Amino acid sequence: MYGESLPVEAAVEYRRWDANRSKLAAYLKCGGRRWPFGEQASVLYLGAGSGTTVSHISDVCARGLITAVEVSSRSFRNLLTLAERRANLVPVLGDASKPQTYAGRVGSVDVVYQDVAQRDQESIFLKNLGMLRSGGTGFLIVKARSADVTAPPTRVFAAAKEALMSSGFSVMDVRSLAPFQTDHAAVVVTKP
Ligand SMILES: C[S@@+](CC[C@H](N)C(=O)[O-])C[C@H]1O[C@@H](n2cnc3c(N)ncnc32)[C@H](O)[C@@H]1O
Protein backbone atom coordinates (compact mmCIF):
# COMPACT_ATOMS: atom_id res chain seq x y z
CA MET A 1 0.00 0.00 0.00
CA TYR A 2 2.76 2.47 0.90
CA GLY A 3 5.94 0.43 0.67
CA GLU A 4 5.47 -1.29 4.04
CA SER A 5 7.21 -4.62 4.61
CA LEU A 6 5.31 -7.92 4.55
CA PRO A 7 7.20 -10.32 6.80
CA VAL A 8 6.13 -13.96 6.81
CA GLU A 9 6.30 -16.04 9.99
CA ALA A 10 5.13 -19.65 10.22
CA ALA A 11 3.42 -19.29 6.81
CA VAL A 12 1.42 -16.24 8.01
CA GLU A 13 1.93 -12.92 6.25
CA TYR A 14 1.99 -9.76 8.41
CA ARG A 15 1.88 -6.11 7.31
CA ARG A 16 4.03 -3.55 9.07
CA TRP A 17 1.80 -0.71 10.38
CA ASP A 18 3.88 2.46 10.49
CA ALA A 19 3.08 4.86 13.36
CA ASN A 20 4.69 7.69 11.44
CA ARG A 21 2.22 7.18 8.60
CA SER A 22 -0.94 6.25 10.47
CA LYS A 23 -2.37 8.01 13.53
CA LEU A 24 -4.23 4.90 14.62
CA ALA A 25 -0.93 2.98 14.77
CA ALA A 26 0.54 5.96 16.67
CA TYR A 27 -2.36 5.71 19.15
CA LEU A 28 -1.36 2.10 19.91
CA LYS A 29 2.35 2.87 20.08
CA CYS A 30 1.57 5.71 22.51
CA GLY A 31 -0.16 3.27 24.87
CA GLY A 32 -3.78 3.69 23.72
CA ARG A 33 -5.81 0.59 24.54
CA ARG A 34 -9.39 1.53 23.65
CA TRP A 35 -9.91 -0.86 20.77
CA PRO A 36 -13.38 -1.24 19.27
CA PHE A 37 -12.08 -2.60 15.93
CA GLY A 38 -13.36 -6.15 16.18
CA GLU A 39 -13.33 -8.58 13.27
CA GLN A 40 -16.98 -7.81 12.45
CA ALA A 41 -17.08 -4.11 13.35
CA SER A 42 -18.84 -1.57 11.17
CA VAL A 43 -16.79 1.61 10.84
CA LEU A 44 -17.53 5.07 9.46
CA TYR A 45 -14.16 6.63 8.58
CA LEU A 46 -14.10 10.38 7.83
CA GLY A 47 -11.13 11.89 6.01
CA ALA A 48 -9.89 8.68 4.44
CA GLY A 49 -7.23 10.30 2.25
CA SER A 50 -5.70 7.72 -0.09
CA GLY A 51 -6.61 4.95 2.34
CA THR A 52 -3.41 4.28 4.31
CA THR A 53 -5.10 3.79 7.70
CA VAL A 54 -8.30 2.55 6.09
CA SER A 55 -6.36 -0.34 4.54
CA HIS A 56 -5.20 -1.49 7.99
CA ILE A 57 -8.70 -1.21 9.47
CA SER A 58 -9.92 -3.22 6.49
CA ASP A 59 -7.41 -5.97 7.44
CA VAL A 60 -8.42 -5.91 11.11
CA CYS A 61 -12.21 -5.72 10.59
CA ALA A 62 -12.00 -8.48 8.00
CA ARG A 63 -15.67 -9.48 8.26
CA GLY A 64 -16.97 -5.98 9.01
CA LEU A 65 -17.76 -3.02 6.78
CA ILE A 66 -15.80 0.22 6.47
CA THR A 67 -17.48 3.22 4.88
CA ALA A 68 -14.71 5.67 4.01
CA VAL A 69 -15.59 9.30 3.23
CA GLU A 70 -13.14 11.58 1.44
CA VAL A 71 -13.76 15.04 -0.02
CA SER A 72 -10.75 15.37 -2.34
CA SER A 73 -11.34 13.76 -5.73
CA ARG A 74 -7.61 13.24 -6.16
CA SER A 75 -7.26 11.20 -2.95
CA PHE A 76 -10.56 9.50 -3.69
CA ARG A 77 -9.15 8.00 -6.90
CA ASN A 78 -6.55 6.09 -4.85
CA LEU A 79 -9.22 5.08 -2.34
CA LEU A 80 -11.34 3.72 -5.18
CA THR A 81 -8.43 1.62 -6.45
CA LEU A 82 -7.97 0.24 -2.92
CA ALA A 83 -11.70 -0.58 -2.64
CA GLU A 84 -11.57 -2.61 -5.87
CA ARG A 85 -9.36 -5.10 -4.01
CA ARG A 86 -11.19 -5.02 -0.68
CA ALA A 87 -14.74 -6.31 -0.41
CA ASN A 88 -15.31 -4.78 3.04
CA LEU A 89 -14.56 -1.21 1.95
CA VAL A 90 -17.18 1.22 0.62
CA PRO A 91 -15.61 4.50 -0.58
CA VAL A 92 -17.75 7.65 -0.61
CA LEU A 93 -16.73 10.86 -2.36
CA GLY A 94 -18.34 13.34 0.01
CA ASP A 95 -18.04 16.09 2.57
CA ALA A 96 -18.04 14.91 6.20
CA SER A 97 -19.58 18.23 7.25
CA LYS A 98 -22.72 17.19 5.33
CA PRO A 99 -23.50 13.74 6.77
CA GLN A 100 -27.07 13.95 5.48
CA THR A 101 -25.65 13.23 1.99
CA TYR A 102 -24.47 9.71 2.96
CA ALA A 103 -26.15 8.86 6.30
CA GLY A 104 -28.89 6.87 4.55
CA ARG A 105 -26.28 4.44 3.16
CA VAL A 106 -24.43 4.10 6.46
CA GLY A 107 -27.16 3.48 9.04
CA SER A 108 -25.85 2.76 12.53
CA VAL A 109 -22.17 1.86 13.10
CA ASP A 110 -19.97 0.47 15.89
CA VAL A 111 -17.16 2.99 15.34
CA VAL A 112 -16.85 6.53 13.96
CA TYR A 113 -13.22 7.50 13.24
CA GLN A 114 -12.37 11.00 12.04
CA ASP A 115 -9.11 12.49 10.78
CA VAL A 116 -10.00 15.51 8.65
CA ALA A 117 -7.49 18.12 9.90
CA GLN A 118 -10.00 20.96 9.66
CA ARG A 119 -10.66 23.99 11.85
CA ASP A 120 -14.22 22.82 12.65
CA GLN A 121 -13.14 19.21 13.34
CA GLU A 122 -15.23 18.86 16.55
CA SER A 123 -18.47 20.09 15.03
CA ILE A 124 -17.99 17.79 12.00
CA PHE A 125 -17.40 14.87 14.39
CA LEU A 126 -20.49 15.70 16.49
CA LYS A 127 -22.70 15.81 13.38
CA ASN A 128 -21.53 12.31 12.42
CA LEU A 129 -21.94 10.82 15.89
CA GLY A 130 -25.65 10.61 15.12
CA MET A 131 -24.73 7.44 13.19
CA LEU A 132 -22.87 5.88 16.15
CA ARG A 133 -24.87 3.17 17.88
CA SER A 134 -25.51 3.42 21.61
CA GLY A 135 -22.43 1.93 23.34
CA GLY A 136 -20.33 2.54 20.22
CA THR A 137 -16.92 4.26 20.16
CA GLY A 138 -15.81 7.47 18.45
CA PHE A 139 -12.19 8.39 17.66
CA LEU A 140 -11.51 12.05 16.95
CA ILE A 141 -8.00 12.79 15.76
CA VAL A 142 -7.40 16.42 16.73
CA LYS A 143 -4.81 18.39 14.83
CA ALA A 144 -4.01 21.33 17.12
CA ARG A 145 -2.67 23.55 14.37
CA SER A 146 -5.82 23.15 12.30
CA ALA A 147 -7.95 24.37 15.21
CA ASP A 148 -5.71 27.26 16.29
CA VAL A 149 -2.14 27.87 15.11
CA THR A 150 -1.25 30.00 18.12
CA ALA A 151 -2.81 28.08 21.05
CA PRO A 152 -0.75 25.50 22.95
CA PRO A 153 -1.80 22.02 21.70
CA THR A 154 -2.74 20.89 25.24
CA ARG A 155 -5.32 23.66 25.43
CA VAL A 156 -6.81 22.66 22.05
CA PHE A 157 -7.03 19.01 23.17
CA ALA A 158 -8.71 20.03 26.46
CA ALA A 159 -11.24 22.17 24.55
CA ALA A 160 -12.10 19.21 22.30
CA LYS A 161 -12.62 17.00 25.34
CA GLU A 162 -14.86 19.61 26.94
CA ALA A 163 -16.95 20.06 23.77
CA LEU A 164 -17.58 16.31 23.51
CA MET A 165 -18.40 15.91 27.19
CA SER A 166 -20.85 18.80 27.13
CA SER A 167 -22.59 17.11 24.17
CA GLY A 168 -23.28 14.08 26.36
CA PHE A 169 -20.46 11.71 25.34
CA SER A 170 -18.20 9.93 27.82
CA VAL A 171 -14.55 10.74 27.14
CA MET A 172 -12.55 7.54 27.71
CA ASP A 173 -9.10 8.68 26.58
CA VAL A 174 -7.25 11.81 25.44
CA ARG A 175 -3.81 10.84 24.20
CA SER A 176 -1.04 12.80 22.55
CA LEU A 177 0.34 11.04 19.47
CA ALA A 178 3.84 12.53 19.86
CA PRO A 179 6.55 11.76 18.87
CA PHE A 180 5.01 9.93 15.90
CA GLN A 181 2.54 12.67 14.98
CA THR A 182 3.42 16.04 16.50
CA ASP A 183 0.62 18.36 17.71
CA HIS A 184 -1.98 15.62 17.29
CA ALA A 185 -4.09 13.82 19.89
CA ALA A 186 -6.69 11.07 19.80
CA VAL A 187 -9.86 11.78 21.78
CA VAL A 188 -11.84 8.59 22.33
CA VAL A 189 -15.51 8.75 23.35
CA THR A 190 -18.35 6.35 23.90
CA LYS A 191 -22.03 7.01 23.31
CA PRO A 192 -24.33 6.42 26.29
C1 LIG B 1 -4.66 13.89 7.42
S1 LIG B 1 -5.44 13.43 5.93
C2 LIG B 1 -6.07 11.84 6.23
C3 LIG B 1 -5.08 10.70 6.35
C4 LIG B 1 -5.80 9.38 6.58
N1 LIG B 1 -6.79 9.49 7.62
C5 LIG B 1 -4.86 8.25 6.95
O1 LIG B 1 -4.55 8.07 8.12
O2 LIG B 1 -4.48 7.49 6.04
C6 LIG B 1 -6.95 14.35 6.03
C7 LIG B 1 -7.92 14.04 4.91
O3 LIG B 1 -9.18 14.59 5.24
C8 LIG B 1 -9.78 15.01 4.05
N2 LIG B 1 -10.84 15.97 4.40
C9 LIG B 1 -10.71 17.25 4.84
N3 LIG B 1 -11.93 17.79 5.05
C10 LIG B 1 -12.84 16.83 4.77
C11 LIG B 1 -14.26 16.78 4.80
N4 LIG B 1 -14.98 17.86 5.18
N5 LIG B 1 -14.88 15.65 4.43
C12 LIG B 1 -14.16 14.56 4.05
N6 LIG B 1 -12.81 14.54 3.99
C13 LIG B 1 -12.16 15.67 4.35
C14 LIG B 1 -8.62 15.64 3.27
O4 LIG B 1 -8.92 15.74 1.89
C15 LIG B 1 -7.51 14.65 3.57
O5 LIG B 1 -7.44 13.63 2.61
The ligand as a MOL file (V3000), in Angstrom:
LIG
                    3D

  0  0  0     0  0            999 V3000
M  V30 BEGIN CTAB
M  V30 COUNTS 27 29 0 0 0
M  V30 BEGIN ATOM
M  V30 1 C -4.6570 13.8900 7.4160 0
M  V30 2 S -5.4430 13.4350 5.9310 0 CHG=1
M  V30 3 C -6.0720 11.8360 6.2320 0
M  V30 4 C -5.0810 10.6980 6.3490 0
M  V30 5 C -5.8020 9.3750 6.5770 0
M  V30 6 N -6.7890 9.4900 7.6200 0
M  V30 7 C -4.8650 8.2470 6.9460 0
M  V30 8 O -4.5520 8.0690 8.1180 0
M  V30 9 O -4.4850 7.4900 6.0360 0 CHG=-1
M  V30 10 C -6.9470 14.3480 6.0320 0
M  V30 11 C -7.9190 14.0400 4.9130 0
M  V30 12 O -9.1780 14.5880 5.2370 0
M  V30 13 C -9.7830 15.0110 4.0480 0
M  V30 14 N -10.8430 15.9670 4.4020 0
M  V30 15 C -10.7130 17.2500 4.8370 0
M  V30 16 N -11.9260 17.7910 5.0530 0
M  V30 17 C -12.8450 16.8290 4.7700 0
M  V30 18 C -14.2590 16.7800 4.7950 0
M  V30 19 N -14.9770 17.8550 5.1810 0
M  V30 20 N -14.8780 15.6510 4.4300 0
M  V30 21 C -14.1590 14.5590 4.0550 0
M  V30 22 N -12.8130 14.5390 3.9880 0
M  V30 23 C -12.1550 15.6670 4.3450 0
M  V30 24 C -8.6250 15.6370 3.2690 0
M  V30 25 O -8.9210 15.7380 1.8860 0
M  V30 26 C -7.5120 14.6540 3.5670 0
M  V30 27 O -7.4380 13.6330 2.6060 0
M  V30 END ATOM
M  V30 BEGIN BOND
M  V30 1 1 1 2
M  V30 2 1 2 3
M  V30 3 1 2 10
M  V30 4 1 3 4
M  V30 5 1 4 5
M  V30 6 1 5 6
M  V30 7 1 5 7
M  V30 8 2 7 8
M  V30 9 1 7 9
M  V30 10 1 10 11
M  V30 11 1 11 12
M  V30 12 1 11 26
M  V30 13 1 12 13
M  V30 14 1 13 14
M  V30 15 1 13 24
M  V30 16 1 14 15
M  V30 17 1 14 23
M  V30 18 2 15 16
M  V30 19 1 16 17
M  V30 20 1 17 18
M  V30 21 2 17 23
M  V30 22 1 18 19
M  V30 23 2 18 20
M  V30 24 1 20 21
M  V30 25 2 21 22
M  V30 26 1 22 23
M  V30 27 1 24 25
M  V30 28 1 24 26
M  V30 29 1 26 27
M  V30 END BOND
M  V30 END CTAB
M  END
